[in-house]
C-alpha cells in the first residue's frame, strides 16, 4: 500500500476547508507538514487532486471521486481503532441539526448517547437547513437532522417524525382569540420571520405560494427563541414549530392563530451522504433518535422535560 491514513486525513481536511492553513489548524499540524503530506500523496501516484482557484483549493474530477472513498476508509479505520481500545467501535460523531431539532431534541439525544457510550466524542453543529445539507454533501458531517425535504441526488434522506408549524401571537395582540382568520388578514400583519434558507421559512412560504400577496416581514431572526421573545413583546406575529411553542402555550405567554388555509405539516428527516459509511456510532445514534420518537404521531407529542 503506497499511501497512509494520515495522507488521506490531510487530503480530506484540505478538501473540506479548501485551504491548507485551515486544514492544518483542524488537524493540529504545521502548515508545512500538511502541505508536504498532500504533495507526497499526489507525487506517489503522479496525479493532481485539487486545483487552485485564487486563494482556495477546489477538488478536481479525480479528487471528487477519491473524497467519499477516503472518508469511508478513515471512518472504518477509526472504528477499528476504537474497537481495539475496548470502546465498542463508537468513535467520533459529527452531527448537524437545524435549529428546532438542535435546540429541543439533539442535545437530549447526545446526552443519552454519551451516557450509553462514555468513550464516544460528539460534535454538534446547529445551523439552518441549507447549511446542514451543504455540510453533509461536503462530508463535513456524518449525519444531518433537518426540517423538511432534501432533493440532492448525492444525499440519502429517511423520514423521522412528523412536525407541524404554527402561526402564533402575543395574547395581547388584536388577533388573539379569533376563531377564524382569512389568510389575507394574516399576510397584512407584521411578521417576525426566520432567515432565508431555513426549513421553517421554506415551509411557510411554500404553504402560501398560491397567494399573490407576500408576507409583510418586519424582522428576520436566525433563532427560534428570539422570534418567540419578539412576538411576546408585541412586535408582530410569527411561525415556528409546535414543538418549540408547547411550553409557551401551556404558560399562556403565546397563543396559536387558526390557519385552515395553510398546510404547515412537514417532516423531520435524517440525511447522510450517499457514499457515507455508516459507522457503529451513526447507526446507534439513529436508533436512539427513533427510540425517542417511538409512539409520537408528531414532534410536539414527544415526551420531553417541560421548560419552566
C-alpha positions as CSV (number, residue, x, y, z in Angstrom):
1,X,0.0,0.0,0.0
2,X,1.6,3.2,-1.2
3,X,-0.4,5.7,0.9
4,X,-1.0,6.3,4.6
5,X,-4.2,7.1,6.5
6,X,-2.5,10.3,7.6
7,X,-2.1,11.4,4.0
8,X,-5.8,10.6,3.4
9,X,-6.7,12.5,6.5
10,X,-4.8,15.6,5.2
11,X,-6.5,15.3,1.8
12,X,-10.0,15.1,3.3
13,X,-9.3,18.1,5.6
14,X,-7.9,20.2,2.7
15,X,-10.9,19.2,0.6
16,X,-13.4,20.2,3.3
17,X,-11.7,23.5,4.2
18,X,-10.5,24.4,0.7
19,X,-7.3,25.7,2.4
20,X,-4.1,24.1,3.6
21,X,-3.7,26.5,6.5
22,X,-7.3,25.9,7.8
23,X,-6.8,22.1,7.3
24,X,-3.5,22.3,9.3
25,X,-5.3,24.1,12.2
26,X,-8.1,21.5,12.2
27,X,-5.6,18.6,12.3
28,X,-3.2,20.3,14.8
29,X,-0.4,20.1,12.3
30,X,2.0,22.6,10.9
31,X,1.1,24.2,7.6
32,X,4.4,22.8,6.0
33,X,3.7,19.3,7.3
34,X,0.1,19.4,5.9
35,X,1.3,20.7,2.5
36,X,4.1,18.1,2.4
37,X,1.7,15.2,3.2
38,X,-0.7,16.3,0.4
39,X,2.1,16.9,-2.1
40,X,3.6,13.4,-1.3
41,X,0.3,11.7,-1.9
42,X,-0.1,13.4,-5.3
43,X,3.6,12.7,-6.1
44,X,3.4,9.0,-5.2
45,X,0.6,8.4,-7.8
46,X,1.7,11.1,-10.2
47,X,-1.7,12.8,-10.1
48,X,-3.4,16.1,-9.0
49,X,-6.4,16.0,-6.7
50,X,-7.1,19.7,-6.2
51,X,-7.0,22.8,-8.4
52,X,-6.0,26.2,-7.0
53,X,-8.6,28.9,-7.7
54,X,-7.4,32.2,-6.3
55,X,-6.8,31.5,-2.6
56,X,-9.0,28.4,-2.5
57,X,-8.2,24.8,-3.3
58,X,-11.0,23.0,-5.2
59,X,-11.4,19.3,-5.8
60,X,-10.9,18.3,-9.5
61,X,-12.7,15.3,-11.1
62,X,-10.3,12.8,-9.5
63,X,-10.5,14.4,-6.2
64,X,-14.3,14.2,-6.2
65,X,-14.0,10.5,-6.9
66,X,-11.5,10.0,-4.1
67,X,-13.2,12.1,-1.4
68,X,-16.1,9.7,-0.4
69,X,-13.8,6.7,-0.6
70,X,-11.2,8.4,1.6
71,X,-13.8,9.5,4.2
72,X,-15.3,5.9,4.3
73,X,-11.8,4.4,4.8
74,X,-11.0,6.8,7.6
75,X,-14.3,6.1,9.3
76,X,-13.6,2.4,9.2
77,X,-10.0,3.0,10.5
78,X,-11.3,5.0,13.4
79,X,-13.9,2.3,14.2
80,X,-11.2,-0.4,14.2
81,X,-9.0,1.7,16.5
82,X,-11.8,2.4,19.0
83,X,-12.7,-1.3,18.9
84,X,-9.1,-2.3,19.7
85,X,-9.1,0.2,22.6
86,X,-12.2,-1.5,24.0
87,X,-14.6,1.3,23.3
88,X,-17.0,-0.8,21.2
89,X,-16.1,1.0,17.9
90,X,-18.3,4.0,18.6
91,X,-15.7,6.7,17.9
92,X,-16.3,10.3,16.9
93,X,-19.6,11.5,15.6
94,X,-20.2,14.8,13.7
95,X,-23.9,15.6,13.8
96,X,-25.6,18.6,12.2
97,X,-29.1,19.7,13.2
98,X,-31.4,22.5,12.2
99,X,-32.4,25.0,14.9
100,X,-35.6,23.5,16.1
101,X,-34.2,20.0,16.3
102,X,-30.8,21.2,17.6
103,X,-32.4,23.3,20.4
104,X,-35.2,20.9,21.5
105,X,-34.1,17.4,20.7
106,X,-30.4,17.0,19.6
107,X,-28.8,17.9,22.9
108,X,-31.0,15.4,24.8
109,X,-30.1,12.7,22.3
110,X,-26.4,13.5,22.5
111,X,-26.6,13.4,26.3
112,X,-28.3,10.0,26.2
113,X,-25.8,8.7,23.6
114,X,-22.7,9.8,25.6
115,X,-24.1,8.2,28.8
116,X,-24.5,4.9,26.9
117,X,-21.1,5.2,25.2
118,X,-18.8,7.0,27.7
119,X,-15.8,6.8,25.3
120,X,-17.6,8.5,22.4
121,X,-17.0,12.0,21.2
122,X,-19.8,14.0,19.6
123,X,-19.6,17.4,17.9
124,X,-22.9,19.2,17.2
125,X,-23.4,21.9,14.6
126,X,-26.7,23.8,14.8
127,X,-27.4,25.7,11.5
128,X,-30.2,26.2,9.1
129,X,-31.4,23.5,6.6
130,X,-29.4,24.8,3.6
131,X,-26.1,24.8,5.6
132,X,-26.6,21.3,7.0
133,X,-27.3,19.9,3.5
134,X,-24.2,21.6,2.1
135,X,-22.1,20.2,5.0
136,X,-23.4,16.7,4.5
137,X,-22.7,17.0,0.8
138,X,-19.1,18.1,1.5
139,X,-18.6,15.2,4.1
140,X,-18.1,17.7,6.9
141,X,-20.9,16.0,8.8
142,X,-21.6,12.3,9.4
143,X,-25.3,12.8,9.8
144,X,-27.8,15.7,9.4
145,X,-31.1,16.1,11.2
146,X,-33.2,18.6,9.1
147,X,-36.7,20.0,8.9
148,X,-38.3,19.3,5.5
149,X,-37.1,17.6,2.4
150,X,-33.7,17.3,0.7
151,X,-33.7,16.6,-3.1
152,X,-30.0,16.4,-3.6
153,X,-29.2,13.2,-5.5
154,X,-25.9,12.7,-3.6
155,X,-27.8,12.6,-0.3
156,X,-29.9,9.8,1.2
157,X,-33.0,11.0,3.1
158,X,-35.1,9.0,5.6
159,X,-38.2,10.3,7.4
160,X,-38.0,10.6,11.1
161,X,-41.1,12.1,12.7
162,X,-43.8,14.5,11.5
163,X,-43.7,18.1,12.6
164,X,-46.1,21.0,12.1
165,X,-45.6,24.7,12.1
166,X,-48.0,27.0,14.0
167,X,-48.7,30.7,13.5
168,X,-48.8,32.5,16.8
169,X,-49.0,35.8,18.5
170,X,-49.0,37.5,21.9
171,X,-52.2,37.1,24.0
172,X,-52.4,40.9,23.8
173,X,-52.4,41.0,20.0
174,X,-55.6,42.2,18.3
175,X,-55.9,38.8,16.5
176,X,-55.6,36.7,19.7
177,X,-58.6,34.6,20.4
178,X,-60.1,34.8,16.9
179,X,-61.7,31.5,15.9
180,X,-61.4,32.2,12.1
181,X,-58.9,34.2,10.1
182,X,-58.5,34.8,6.4
183,X,-55.0,34.3,5.1
184,X,-55.1,37.8,3.6
185,X,-55.6,39.2,7.1
186,X,-52.5,37.3,8.3
187,X,-50.4,38.5,5.4
188,X,-51.2,42.1,6.2
189,X,-49.8,41.7,9.7
190,X,-46.1,42.4,10.7
191,X,-44.2,39.1,10.6
192,X,-41.2,38.1,12.6
193,X,-39.6,35.5,10.3
194,X,-36.7,33.1,10.1
195,X,-33.9,33.8,7.7
196,X,-33.8,32.7,4.0
197,X,-32.5,29.1,3.8
198,X,-34.2,27.9,6.9
199,X,-36.6,25.0,6.7
200,X,-39.2,26.9,8.6
201,X,-39.2,29.8,6.2
202,X,-39.3,27.5,3.2
203,X,-42.3,25.5,4.6
204,X,-44.3,28.7,5.4
205,X,-43.6,30.3,2.0
206,X,-44.4,27.1,0.1
207,X,-47.7,26.8,2.0
208,X,-48.7,30.3,1.0
209,X,-47.4,30.0,-2.6
210,X,-50.9,30.2,-4.1
211,X,-51.5,33.7,-2.9
212,X,-50.2,36.8,-4.7
213,X,-49.7,38.8,-1.5
214,X,-46.4,38.5,0.1
215,X,-45.5,38.3,3.8
216,X,-45.0,41.7,5.4
217,X,-41.7,40.9,7.0
218,X,-40.8,43.3,9.8
219,X,-37.8,41.4,11.2
220,X,-35.7,38.4,10.3
221,X,-34.1,36.4,13.1
222,X,-31.9,33.2,13.0
223,X,-33.1,31.9,16.3
224,X,-36.5,30.4,17.3
225,X,-36.3,31.8,20.9
226,X,-35.6,35.3,19.5
227,X,-38.7,35.1,17.4
228,X,-40.8,34.0,20.3
229,X,-39.4,36.8,22.5
230,X,-40.1,39.4,19.8
231,X,-43.7,38.1,19.3
232,X,-44.3,38.1,23.1
233,X,-43.3,41.7,23.2
234,X,-45.9,42.6,20.6
235,X,-43.7,43.3,17.6
236,X,-45.7,41.1,15.3
237,X,-46.8,37.5,14.6
238,X,-44.6,34.5,13.9
239,X,-44.5,30.9,12.7
240,X,-42.3,28.2,14.2
241,X,-42.7,24.5,15.1
242,X,-45.3,23.5,17.6
243,X,-42.5,21.6,19.4
244,X,-40.9,25.0,20.2
245,X,-44.2,26.5,21.3
246,X,-45.8,23.9,23.5
247,X,-44.4,25.2,26.8
248,X,-45.2,28.9,25.9
249,X,-48.8,27.8,25.0
250,X,-49.0,25.9,28.3
251,X,-47.9,29.1,30.2
252,X,-50.2,31.3,28.1
253,X,-47.3,33.7,27.1
254,X,-48.1,32.9,23.5
255,X,-51.3,31.8,21.7
256,X,-51.9,30.0,18.4
257,X,-53.8,31.5,15.5
258,X,-56.1,29.5,13.2
259,X,-54.7,28.9,9.7
260,X,-57.0,26.5,7.9
261,X,-55.9,27.7,4.5
262,X,-52.2,26.8,5.2
263,X,-50.8,23.2,5.2
264,X,-47.9,23.6,7.6
265,X,-47.1,20.0,8.1
266,X,-43.6,18.8,7.4
267,X,-41.2,16.0,8.2
268,X,-38.1,15.9,10.4
269,X,-35.6,14.0,8.3
270,X,-32.3,12.1,8.6
271,X,-29.8,12.8,5.9
272,X,-26.3,11.4,5.1
273,X,-24.1,11.3,2.0
274,X,-24.9,8.5,-0.5
275,X,-21.3,7.3,-0.2
276,X,-21.1,7.6,3.5
277,X,-20.0,4.5,5.5
278,X,-22.4,4.3,8.5
279,X,-20.2,3.6,11.4
280,X,-21.5,1.9,14.6
281,X,-21.8,5.3,16.2
282,X,-24.0,6.6,13.4
283,X,-26.2,3.5,13.4
284,X,-26.6,3.7,17.2
285,X,-27.4,7.4,17.2
286,X,-30.1,6.8,14.5
287,X,-31.5,4.1,16.7
288,X,-31.7,6.4,19.7
289,X,-33.4,9.1,17.6
290,X,-36.1,6.6,16.5
291,X,-36.4,5.3,20.1
292,X,-37.0,8.8,21.4
293,X,-39.9,9.4,18.9
294,X,-41.4,5.9,19.1
295,X,-45.2,6.3,19.6
296,X,-45.2,10.0,18.9
297,X,-47.5,11.0,16.0
298,X,-46.0,14.5,15.8
299,X,-42.9,16.2,17.3
300,X,-44.8,18.0,20.0
301,X,-46.1,14.6,21.2
302,X,-42.5,13.5,22.1
303,X,-42.1,13.1,25.9
304,X,-39.7,15.8,26.9
305,X,-39.0,17.5,30.2
306,X,-41.0,20.8,30.5
307,X,-39.3,24.1,30.4
308,X,-40.3,26.3,33.3
